[in-house]
């Protein structure tokens, strides 16, 4: 089982690892149910995909708050 982190907006891979960690170690227990459904996807092979926000997209969101309304704002 691998865990892959990628930016939800631009799709850039932010890191992956293959360690066996539980949701507590990953910090998933801090997320509510809606956040978990929105951020975490499980592949059939057992891999976990976590959508996060990279620094570049975070800066763009801070400079342009109206971008929060858009599913994707990177062209």
PDB file of N, CA, C and O in Angstrom:
ATOM      1  N   UNK A   1       0.841  -1.178   0.000  1.00  0.00           N
ATOM      2  CA  UNK A   1       0.000   0.000   0.000  1.00  0.00           C
ATOM      3  C   UNK A   1       0.885   1.241   0.000  1.00  0.00           C
ATOM      4  O   UNK A   1       1.751   1.396   0.861  1.00  0.00           O
ATOM      5  N   UNK A   2       0.665   2.108  -0.956  1.00  0.00           N
ATOM      6  CA  UNK A   2       1.393   3.371  -1.030  1.00  0.00           C
ATOM      7  C   UNK A   2       0.427   4.510  -0.721  1.00  0.00           C
ATOM      8  O   UNK A   2      -0.779   4.394  -0.934  1.00  0.00           O
ATOM      9  N   UNK A   3       0.967   5.589  -0.227  1.00  0.00           N
ATOM     10  CA  UNK A   3       0.182   6.793   0.043  1.00  0.00           C
ATOM     11  C   UNK A   3       0.761   7.895  -0.828  1.00  0.00           C
ATOM     12  O   UNK A   3       1.953   8.194  -0.764  1.00  0.00           O
ATOM     13  N   UNK A   4      -0.103   8.499  -1.648  1.00  0.00           N
ATOM     14  CA  UNK A   4       0.320   9.522  -2.602  1.00  0.00           C
ATOM     15  C   UNK A   4      -0.377  10.844  -2.274  1.00  0.00           C
ATOM     16  O   UNK A   4      -1.597  10.895  -2.116  1.00  0.00           O
ATOM     17  N   UNK A   5       0.412  11.900  -2.175  1.00  0.00           N
ATOM     18  CA  UNK A   5      -0.124  13.238  -1.958  1.00  0.00           C
ATOM     19  C   UNK A   5       0.042  14.028  -3.249  1.00  0.00           C
ATOM     20  O   UNK A   5       1.112  14.022  -3.857  1.00  0.00           O
ATOM     21  N   UNK A   6      -1.030  14.711  -3.667  1.00  0.00           N
ATOM     22  CA  UNK A   6      -0.956  15.550  -4.856  1.00  0.00           C
ATOM     23  C   UNK A   6      -1.818  16.786  -4.638  1.00  0.00           C
ATOM     24  O   UNK A   6      -2.747  16.774  -3.830  1.00  0.00           O
ATOM     25  N   UNK A   7      -1.499  17.851  -5.367  1.00  0.00           N
ATOM     26  CA  UNK A   7      -2.253  19.089  -5.260  1.00  0.00           C
ATOM     27  C   UNK A   7      -3.604  18.918  -5.949  1.00  0.00           C
ATOM     28  O   UNK A   7      -3.680  18.461  -7.089  1.00  0.00           O
ATOM     29  N   UNK A   8      -4.641  19.281  -5.256  1.00  0.00           N
ATOM     30  CA  UNK A   8      -5.988  19.140  -5.798  1.00  0.00           C
ATOM     31  C   UNK A   8      -6.265  20.109  -6.934  1.00  0.00           C
ATOM     32  O   UNK A   8      -7.196  19.892  -7.709  1.00  0.00           O
ATOM     33  N   UNK A   9      -5.478  21.173  -7.052  1.00  0.00           N
ATOM     34  CA  UNK A   9      -5.730  22.183  -8.069  1.00  0.00           C
ATOM     35  C   UNK A   9      -4.866  22.000  -9.311  1.00  0.00           C
ATOM     36  O   UNK A   9      -5.390  21.981 -10.425  1.00  0.00           O
ATOM     37  N   UNK A  10      -3.578  21.867  -9.143  1.00  0.00           N
ATOM     38  CA  UNK A  10      -2.685  21.774 -10.306  1.00  0.00           C
ATOM     39  C   UNK A  10      -2.256  20.343 -10.613  1.00  0.00           C
ATOM     40  O   UNK A  10      -1.711  20.075 -11.684  1.00  0.00           O
ATOM     41  N   UNK A  11      -2.499  19.420  -9.678  1.00  0.00           N
ATOM     42  CA  UNK A  11      -2.196  18.016  -9.918  1.00  0.00           C
ATOM     43  C   UNK A  11      -0.754  17.608  -9.686  1.00  0.00           C
ATOM     44  O   UNK A  11      -0.404  16.449  -9.910  1.00  0.00           O
ATOM     45  N   UNK A  12       0.090  18.527  -9.245  1.00  0.00           N
ATOM     46  CA  UNK A  12       1.502  18.195  -9.036  1.00  0.00           C
ATOM     47  C   UNK A  12       1.628  17.191  -7.883  1.00  0.00           C
ATOM     48  O   UNK A  12       0.981  17.330  -6.845  1.00  0.00           O
ATOM     49  N   UNK A  13       2.472  16.183  -8.091  1.00  0.00           N
ATOM     50  CA  UNK A  13       2.742  15.213  -7.039  1.00  0.00           C
ATOM     51  C   UNK A  13       3.580  15.849  -5.946  1.00  0.00           C
ATOM     52  O   UNK A  13       4.600  16.479  -6.223  1.00  0.00           O
ATOM     53  N   UNK A  14       3.153  15.685  -4.720  1.00  0.00           N
ATOM     54  CA  UNK A  14       3.853  16.320  -3.606  1.00  0.00           C
ATOM     55  C   UNK A  14       4.605  15.323  -2.746  1.00  0.00           C
ATOM     56  O   UNK A  14       5.342  15.710  -1.839  1.00  0.00           O
ATOM     57  N   UNK A  15       4.421  14.051  -3.026  1.00  0.00           N
ATOM     58  CA  UNK A  15       5.167  13.052  -2.284  1.00  0.00           C
ATOM     59  C   UNK A  15       4.407  11.749  -2.177  1.00  0.00           C
ATOM     60  O   UNK A  15       3.179  11.717  -2.263  1.00  0.00           O
ATOM     61  N   UNK A  16       5.147  10.685  -1.991  1.00  0.00           N
ATOM     62  CA  UNK A  16       4.575   9.347  -1.822  1.00  0.00           C
ATOM     63  C   UNK A  16       5.455   8.569  -0.864  1.00  0.00           C
ATOM     64  O   UNK A  16       6.652   8.831  -0.742  1.00  0.00           O
ATOM     65  N   UNK A  17       4.851   7.618  -0.191  1.00  0.00           N
ATOM     66  CA  UNK A  17       5.635   6.702   0.622  1.00  0.00           C
ATOM     67  C   UNK A  17       4.897   5.381   0.744  1.00  0.00           C
ATOM     68  O   UNK A  17       3.690   5.300   0.515  1.00  0.00           O
ATOM     69  N   UNK A  18       5.639   4.355   1.106  1.00  0.00           N
ATOM     70  CA  UNK A  18       5.104   2.997   1.133  1.00  0.00           C
ATOM     71  C   UNK A  18       5.039   2.404   2.532  1.00  0.00           C
ATOM     72  O   UNK A  18       4.925   1.187   2.673  1.00  0.00           O
ATOM     73  N   UNK A  19       5.108   3.213   3.545  1.00  0.00           N
ATOM     74  CA  UNK A  19       5.073   2.693   4.907  1.00  0.00           C
ATOM     75  C   UNK A  19       3.655   2.325   5.316  1.00  0.00           C
ATOM     76  O   UNK A  19       2.687   2.916   4.837  1.00  0.00           O
ATOM     77  N   UNK A  20       3.541   1.353   6.200  1.00  0.00           N
ATOM     78  CA  UNK A  20       2.262   0.980   6.767  1.00  0.00           C
ATOM     79  C   UNK A  20       1.960   1.920   7.927  1.00  0.00           C
ATOM     80  O   UNK A  20       2.525   1.770   9.010  1.00  0.00           O
ATOM     81  N   UNK A  21       1.086   2.873   7.713  1.00  0.00           N
ATOM     82  CA  UNK A  21       0.698   3.818   8.750  1.00  0.00           C
ATOM     83  C   UNK A  21      -0.814   3.811   8.886  1.00  0.00           C
ATOM     84  O   UNK A  21      -1.533   3.621   7.905  1.00  0.00           O
ATOM     85  N   UNK A  22      -1.292   4.016  10.095  1.00  0.00           N
ATOM     86  CA  UNK A  22      -2.740   4.078  10.259  1.00  0.00           C
ATOM     87  C   UNK A  22      -3.203   5.535  10.162  1.00  0.00           C
ATOM     88  O   UNK A  22      -2.390   6.457  10.098  1.00  0.00           O
ATOM     89  N   UNK A  23      -4.515   5.719  10.154  1.00  0.00           N
ATOM     90  CA  UNK A  23      -5.072   7.054   9.942  1.00  0.00           C
ATOM     91  C   UNK A  23      -4.672   8.024  11.058  1.00  0.00           C
ATOM     92  O   UNK A  23      -4.571   9.227  10.819  1.00  0.00           O
ATOM     93  N   UNK A  24      -4.452   7.530  12.235  1.00  0.00           N
ATOM     94  CA  UNK A  24      -4.015   8.380  13.354  1.00  0.00           C
ATOM     95  C   UNK A  24      -2.608   8.930  13.074  1.00  0.00           C
ATOM     96  O   UNK A  24      -2.352  10.118  13.273  1.00  0.00           O
ATOM     97  N   UNK A  25      -1.719   8.077  12.620  1.00  0.00           N
ATOM     98  CA  UNK A  25      -0.352   8.504  12.323  1.00  0.00           C
ATOM     99  C   UNK A  25      -0.314   9.497  11.156  1.00  0.00           C
ATOM    100  O   UNK A  25       0.547  10.375  11.109  1.00  0.00           O
ATOM    101  N   UNK A  26      -1.243   9.353  10.230  1.00  0.00           N
ATOM    102  CA  UNK A  26      -1.304  10.253   9.085  1.00  0.00           C
ATOM    103  C   UNK A  26      -2.035  11.558   9.399  1.00  0.00           C
ATOM    104  O   UNK A  26      -1.992  12.503   8.612  1.00  0.00           O
ATOM    105  N   UNK A  27      -2.697  11.604  10.536  1.00  0.00           N
ATOM    106  CA  UNK A  27      -3.425  12.805  10.931  1.00  0.00           C
ATOM    107  C   UNK A  27      -4.837  12.867  10.385  1.00  0.00           C
ATOM    108  O   UNK A  27      -5.506  13.891  10.522  1.00  0.00           O
ATOM    109  N   UNK A  28      -5.302  11.793   9.770  1.00  0.00           N
ATOM    110  CA  UNK A  28      -6.645  11.778   9.190  1.00  0.00           C
ATOM    111  C   UNK A  28      -7.729  11.901  10.258  1.00  0.00           C
ATOM    112  O   UNK A  28      -8.846  12.324   9.959  1.00  0.00           O
ATOM    113  N   UNK A  29      -7.413  11.538  11.490  1.00  0.00           N
ATOM    114  CA  UNK A  29      -8.409  11.612  12.566  1.00  0.00           C
ATOM    115  C   UNK A  29      -8.792  13.059  12.882  1.00  0.00           C
ATOM    116  O   UNK A  29      -9.788  13.294  13.566  1.00  0.00           O
ATOM    117  N   UNK A  30      -8.020  14.025  12.397  1.00  0.00           N
ATOM    118  CA  UNK A  30      -8.346  15.435  12.601  1.00  0.00           C
ATOM    119  C   UNK A  30      -9.378  15.938  11.593  1.00  0.00           C
ATOM    120  O   UNK A  30      -9.927  17.028  11.753  1.00  0.00           O
ATOM    121  N   UNK A  31      -9.637  15.151  10.569  1.00  0.00           N
ATOM    122  CA  UNK A  31     -10.585  15.542   9.524  1.00  0.00           C
ATOM    123  C   UNK A  31     -11.989  15.083   9.888  1.00  0.00           C
ATOM    124  O   UNK A  31     -12.175  14.011  10.464  1.00  0.00           O
ATOM    125  N   UNK A  32     -12.982  15.912   9.543  1.00  0.00           N
ATOM    126  CA  UNK A  32     -14.356  15.456   9.727  1.00  0.00           C
ATOM    127  C   UNK A  32     -14.735  14.572   8.538  1.00  0.00           C
ATOM    128  O   UNK A  32     -13.948  14.435   7.602  1.00  0.00           O
ATOM    129  N   UNK A  33     -15.904  13.983   8.560  1.00  0.00           N
ATOM    130  CA  UNK A  33     -16.305  13.032   7.527  1.00  0.00           C
ATOM    131  C   UNK A  33     -16.341  13.671   6.139  1.00  0.00           C
ATOM    132  O   UNK A  33     -15.908  13.059   5.162  1.00  0.00           O
ATOM    133  N   UNK A  34     -16.848  14.884   6.050  1.00  0.00           N
ATOM    134  CA  UNK A  34     -16.902  15.579   4.758  1.00  0.00           C
ATOM    135  C   UNK A  34     -15.493  15.818   4.210  1.00  0.00           C
ATOM    136  O   UNK A  34     -15.244  15.607   3.023  1.00  0.00           O
ATOM    137  N   UNK A  35     -14.586  16.251   5.060  1.00  0.00           N
ATOM    138  CA  UNK A  35     -13.209  16.490   4.634  1.00  0.00           C
ATOM    139  C   UNK A  35     -12.546  15.192   4.175  1.00  0.00           C
ATOM    140  O   UNK A  35     -11.817  15.188   3.183  1.00  0.00           O
ATOM    141  N   UNK A  36     -12.789  14.111   4.873  1.00  0.00           N
ATOM    142  CA  UNK A  36     -12.226  12.820   4.469  1.00  0.00           C
ATOM    143  C   UNK A  36     -12.730  12.406   3.096  1.00  0.00           C
ATOM    144  O   UNK A  36     -11.950  11.966   2.252  1.00  0.00           O
ATOM    145  N   UNK A  37     -14.030  12.544   2.871  1.00  0.00           N
ATOM    146  CA  UNK A  37     -14.597  12.169   1.576  1.00  0.00           C
ATOM    147  C   UNK A  37     -14.053  13.044   0.460  1.00  0.00           C
ATOM    148  O   UNK A  37     -13.871  12.583  -0.667  1.00  0.00           O
ATOM    149  N   UNK A  38     -13.798  14.297   0.772  1.00  0.00           N
ATOM    150  CA  UNK A  38     -13.308  15.234  -0.229  1.00  0.00           C
ATOM    151  C   UNK A  38     -11.827  15.057  -0.532  1.00  0.00           C
ATOM    152  O   UNK A  38     -11.404  15.296  -1.664  1.00  0.00           O
ATOM    153  N   UNK A  39     -11.036  14.649   0.441  1.00  0.00           N
ATOM    154  CA  UNK A  39      -9.581  14.629   0.307  1.00  0.00           C
ATOM    155  C   UNK A  39      -8.964  13.263   0.068  1.00  0.00           C
ATOM    156  O   UNK A  39      -7.887  13.181  -0.522  1.00  0.00           O
ATOM    157  N   UNK A  40      -9.603  12.198   0.503  1.00  0.00           N
ATOM    158  CA  UNK A  40      -8.957  10.879   0.510  1.00  0.00           C
ATOM    159  C   UNK A  40      -9.706   9.921  -0.408  1.00  0.00           C
ATOM    160  O   UNK A  40     -10.925   9.775  -0.320  1.00  0.00           O
ATOM    161  N   UNK A  41      -8.955   9.276  -1.286  1.00  0.00           N
ATOM    162  CA  UNK A  41      -9.497   8.265  -2.185  1.00  0.00           C
ATOM    163  C   UNK A  41      -8.670   6.989  -2.041  1.00  0.00           C
ATOM    164  O   UNK A  41      -7.449   7.040  -1.885  1.00  0.00           O
ATOM    165  N   UNK A  42      -9.342   5.861  -2.094  1.00  0.00           N
ATOM    166  CA  UNK A  42      -8.673   4.569  -1.969  1.00  0.00           C
ATOM    167  C   UNK A  42      -8.774   3.834  -3.306  1.00  0.00           C
ATOM    168  O   UNK A  42      -9.867   3.665  -3.846  1.00  0.00           O
ATOM    169  N   UNK A  43      -7.635   3.403  -3.832  1.00  0.00           N
ATOM    170  CA  UNK A  43      -7.604   2.623  -5.070  1.00  0.00           C
ATOM    171  C   UNK A  43      -7.910   1.163  -4.770  1.00  0.00           C
ATOM    172  O   UNK A  43      -7.801   0.714  -3.629  1.00  0.00           O
ATOM    173  N   UNK A  44      -8.294   0.430  -5.806  1.00  0.00           N
ATOM    174  CA  UNK A  44      -8.582  -1.004  -5.659  1.00  0.00           C
ATOM    175  C   UNK A  44      -7.371  -1.793  -5.179  1.00  0.00           C
ATOM    176  O   UNK A  44      -7.520  -2.820  -4.517  1.00  0.00           O
ATOM    177  N   UNK A  45      -6.167  -1.315  -5.513  1.00  0.00           N
ATOM    178  CA  UNK A  45      -4.950  -2.026  -5.105  1.00  0.00           C
ATOM    179  C   UNK A  45      -4.518  -1.676  -3.679  1.00  0.00           C
ATOM    180  O   UNK A  45      -3.491  -2.167  -3.210  1.00  0.00           O
ATOM    181  N   UNK A  46      -5.293  -0.831  -2.982  1.00  0.00           N
ATOM    182  CA  UNK A  46      -4.985  -0.482  -1.601  1.00  0.00           C
ATOM    183  C   UNK A  46      -4.247   0.821  -1.430  1.00  0.00           C
ATOM    184  O   UNK A  46      -4.044   1.272  -0.302  1.00  0.00           O
ATOM    185  N   UNK A  47      -3.837   1.442  -2.535  1.00  0.00           N
ATOM    186  CA  UNK A  47      -3.156   2.739  -2.434  1.00  0.00           C
ATOM    187  C   UNK A  47      -4.123   3.808  -1.947  1.00  0.00           C
ATOM    188  O   UNK A  47      -5.326   3.749  -2.197  1.00  0.00           O
ATOM    189  N   UNK A  48      -3.569   4.776  -1.252  1.00  0.00           N
ATOM    190  CA  UNK A  48      -4.345   5.903  -0.745  1.00  0.00           C
ATOM    191  C   UNK A  48      -3.873   7.155  -1.474  1.00  0.00           C
ATOM    192  O   UNK A  48      -2.673   7.421  -1.548  1.00  0.00           O
ATOM    193  N   UNK A  49      -4.816   7.922  -2.012  1.00  0.00           N
ATOM    194  CA  UNK A  49      -4.516   9.173  -2.692  1.00  0.00           C
ATOM    195  C   UNK A  49      -5.103  10.307  -1.875  1.00  0.00           C
ATOM    196  O   UNK A  49      -6.301  10.329  -1.590  1.00  0.00           O
ATOM    197  N   UNK A  50      -4.248  11.251  -1.500  1.00  0.00           N
ATOM    198  CA  UNK A  50      -4.678  12.357  -0.661  1.00  0.00           C
ATOM    199  C   UNK A  50      -4.518  13.658  -1.445  1.00  0.00           C
ATOM    200  O   UNK A  50      -3.426  13.990  -1.907  1.00  0.00           O
ATOM    201  N   UNK A  51      -5.619  14.384  -1.587  1.00  0.00           N
ATOM    202  CA  UNK A  51      -5.591  15.671  -2.273  1.00  0.00           C
ATOM    203  C   UNK A  51      -5.319  16.770  -1.254  1.00  0.00           C
ATOM    204  O   UNK A  51      -6.056  16.933  -0.282  1.00  0.00           O
ATOM    205  N   UNK A  52      -4.256  17.514  -1.494  1.00  0.00           N
ATOM    206  CA  UNK A  52      -3.858  18.626  -0.636  1.00  0.00           C
ATOM    207  C   UNK A  52      -3.655  19.858  -1.525  1.00  0.00           C
ATOM    208  O   UNK A  52      -3.982  19.817  -2.711  1.00  0.00           O
ATOM    209  N   UNK A  53      -3.128  20.932  -0.978  1.00  0.00           N
ATOM    210  CA  UNK A  53      -2.877  22.138  -1.762  1.00  0.00           C
ATOM    211  C   UNK A  53      -1.396  22.477  -1.679  1.00  0.00           C
ATOM    212  O   UNK A  53      -0.840  22.600  -0.587  1.00  0.00           O
ATOM    213  N   UNK A  54      -0.760  22.626  -2.836  1.00  0.00           N
ATOM    214  CA  UNK A  54       0.662  22.968  -2.859  1.00  0.00           C
ATOM    215  C   UNK A  54       0.849  24.447  -2.504  1.00  0.00           C
ATOM    216  O   UNK A  54      -0.113  25.216  -2.492  1.00  0.00           O
ATOM    217  N   UNK A  55       2.068  24.827  -2.223  1.00  0.00           N
ATOM    218  CA  UNK A  55       2.366  26.203  -1.827  1.00  0.00           C
ATOM    219  C   UNK A  55       2.005  27.209  -2.911  1.00  0.00           C
ATOM    220  O   UNK A  55       1.477  28.280  -2.613  1.00  0.00           O
ATOM    221  N   UNK A  56       2.284  26.875  -4.162  1.00  0.00           N
ATOM    222  CA  UNK A  56       1.982  27.801  -5.255  1.00  0.00           C
ATOM    223  C   UNK A  56       0.483  28.069  -5.363  1.00  0.00           C
ATOM    224  O   UNK A  56       0.062  29.216  -5.509  1.00  0.00           O
ATOM    225  N   UNK A  57      -0.311  27.020  -5.290  1.00  0.00           N
ATOM    226  CA  UNK A  57      -1.762  27.192  -5.373  1.00  0.00           C
ATOM    227  C   UNK A  57      -2.306  27.897  -4.129  1.00  0.00           C
ATOM    228  O   UNK A  57      -3.239  28.693  -4.228  1.00  0.00           O
ATOM    229  N   UNK A  58      -1.736  27.614  -2.978  1.00  0.00           N
ATOM    230  CA  UNK A  58      -2.160  28.292  -1.757  1.00  0.00           C
ATOM    231  C   UNK A  58      -1.909  29.789  -1.871  1.00  0.00           C
ATOM    232  O   UNK A  58      -2.760  30.593  -1.489  1.00  0.00           O
ATOM    233  N   UNK A  59      -0.752  30.165  -2.391  1.00  0.00           N
ATOM    234  CA  UNK A  59      -0.445  31.584  -2.585  1.00  0.00           C
ATOM    235  C   UNK A  59      -1.414  32.219  -3.579  1.00  0.00           C
ATOM    236  O   UNK A  59      -1.860  33.348  -3.376  1.00  0.00           O
ATOM    237  N   UNK A  60      -1.738  31.503  -4.646  1.00  0.00           N
ATOM    238  CA  UNK A  60      -2.690  32.020  -5.633  1.00  0.00           C
ATOM    239  C   UNK A  60      -4.063  32.215  -5.001  1.00  0.00           C
ATOM    240  O   UNK A  60      -4.743  33.198  -5.294  1.00  0.00           O
ATOM    241  N   UNK A  61      -4.475  31.295  -4.144  1.00  0.00           N
ATOM    242  CA  UNK A  61      -5.757  31.427  -3.453  1.00  0.00           C
ATOM    243  C   UNK A  61      -5.757  32.608  -2.493  1.00  0.00           C
ATOM    244  O   UNK A  61      -6.766  33.300  -2.359  1.00  0.00           O
ATOM    245  N   UNK A  62      -4.648  32.838  -1.834  1.00  0.00           N
ATOM    246  CA  UNK A  62      -4.562  33.971  -0.916  1.00  0.00           C
ATOM    247  C   UNK A  62      -4.613  35.304  -1.664  1.00  0.00           C
ATOM    248  O   UNK A  62      -5.207  36.269  -1.183  1.00  0.00           O
ATOM    249  N   UNK A  63      -3.986  35.352  -2.841  1.00  0.00           N
ATOM    250  CA  UNK A  63      -3.990  36.581  -3.645  1.00  0.00           C
ATOM    251  C   UNK A  63      -5.322  36.809  -4.353  1.00  0.00           C
ATOM    252  O   UNK A  63      -5.691  37.948  -4.642  1.00  0.00           O
ATOM    253  N   UNK A  64      -6.038  35.728  -4.628  1.00  0.00           N
ATOM    254  CA  UNK A  64      -7.290  35.782  -5.394  1.00  0.00           C
ATOM    255  C   UNK A  64      -8.361  34.956  -4.690  1.00  0.00           C
ATOM    256  O   UNK A  64      -8.643  33.836  -5.116  1.00  0.00           O
ATOM    257  N   UNK A  65      -8.958  35.474  -3.636  1.00  0.00           N
ATOM    258  CA  UNK A  65      -9.925  34.696  -2.851  1.00  0.00           C
ATOM    259  C   UNK A  65     -11.113  34.173  -3.665  1.00  0.00           C
ATOM    260  O   UNK A  65     -11.722  33.172  -3.289  1.00  0.00           O
ATOM    261  N   UNK A  66     -11.446  34.835  -4.768  1.00  0.00           N
ATOM    262  CA  UNK A  66     -12.564  34.368  -5.590  1.00  0.00           C
ATOM    263  C   UNK A  66     -12.262  33.021  -6.252  1.00  0.00           C
ATOM    264  O   UNK A  66     -13.186  32.347  -6.710  1.00  0.00           O
ATOM    265  N   UNK A  67     -11.000  32.618  -6.311  1.00  0.00           N
ATOM    266  CA  UNK A  67     -10.629  31.317  -6.868  1.00  0.00           C
ATOM    267  C   UNK A  67     -11.203  30.158  -6.046  1.00  0.00           C
ATOM    268  O   UNK A  67     -11.338  29.049  -6.563  1.00  0.00           O
ATOM    269  N   UNK A  68     -11.539  30.398  -4.779  1.00  0.00           N
ATOM    270  CA  UNK A  68     -12.092  29.334  -3.937  1.00  0.00           C
ATOM    271  C   UNK A  68     -13.390  28.790  -4.522  1.00  0.00           C
ATOM    272  O   UNK A  68     -13.768  27.654  -4.237  1.00  0.00           O
ATOM    273  N   UNK A  69     -14.065  29.576  -5.324  1.00  0.00           N
ATOM    274  CA  UNK A  69     -15.333  29.165  -5.922  1.00  0.00           C
ATOM    275  C   UNK A  69     -15.124  28.201  -7.090  1.00  0.00           C
ATOM    276  O   UNK A  69     -16.060  27.518  -7.506  1.00  0.00           O
ATOM    277  N   UNK A  70     -13.922  28.143  -7.611  1.00  0.00           N
ATOM    278  CA  UNK A  70     -13.631  27.354  -8.801  1.00  0.00           C
ATOM    279  C   UNK A  70     -13.090  25.974  -8.450  1.00  0.00           C
ATOM    280  O   UNK A  70     -12.331  25.822  -7.492  1.00  0.00           O
ATOM    281  N   UNK A  71     -13.478  24.985  -9.218  1.00  0.00           N
ATOM    282  CA  UNK A  71     -12.940  23.637  -9.035  1.00  0.00           C
ATOM    283  C   UNK A  71     -11.461  23.605  -9.367  1.00  0.00           C
ATOM    284  O   UNK A  71     -10.663  23.001  -8.652  1.00  0.00           O
ATOM    285  N   UNK A  72     -11.104  24.266 -10.465  1.00  0.00           N
ATOM    286  CA  UNK A  72      -9.699  24.383 -10.856  1.00  0.00           C
ATOM    287  C   UNK A  72      -9.476  25.777 -11.406  1.00  0.00           C
ATOM    288  O   UNK A  72     -10.327  26.316 -12.114  1.00  0.00           O
ATOM    289  N   UNK A  73      -8.351  26.352 -11.087  1.00  0.00           N
ATOM    290  CA  UNK A  73      -8.051  27.705 -11.563  1.00  0.00           C
ATOM    291  C   UNK A  73      -6.720  27.780 -12.274  1.00  0.00           C
ATOM    292  O   UNK A  73      -6.318  28.859 -12.709  1.00  0.00           O
ATOM    293  N   UNK A  74      -6.028  26.670 -12.404  1.00  0.00           N
ATOM    294  CA  UNK A  74      -4.745  26.617 -13.101  1.00  0.00           C
ATOM    295  C   UNK A  74      -5.053  26.308 -14.569  1.00  0.00           C
ATOM    296  O   UNK A  74      -5.716  25.318 -14.880  1.00  0.00           O
ATOM    297  N   UNK A  75      -4.571  27.155 -15.450  1.00  0.00           N
ATOM    298  CA  UNK A  75      -4.844  26.973 -16.883  1.00  0.00           C
ATOM    299  C   UNK A  75      -3.679  26.278 -17.547  1.00  0.00           C
ATOM    300  O   UNK A  75      -3.713  26.032 -18.753  1.00  0.00           O
TER     301      UNK A  75
END
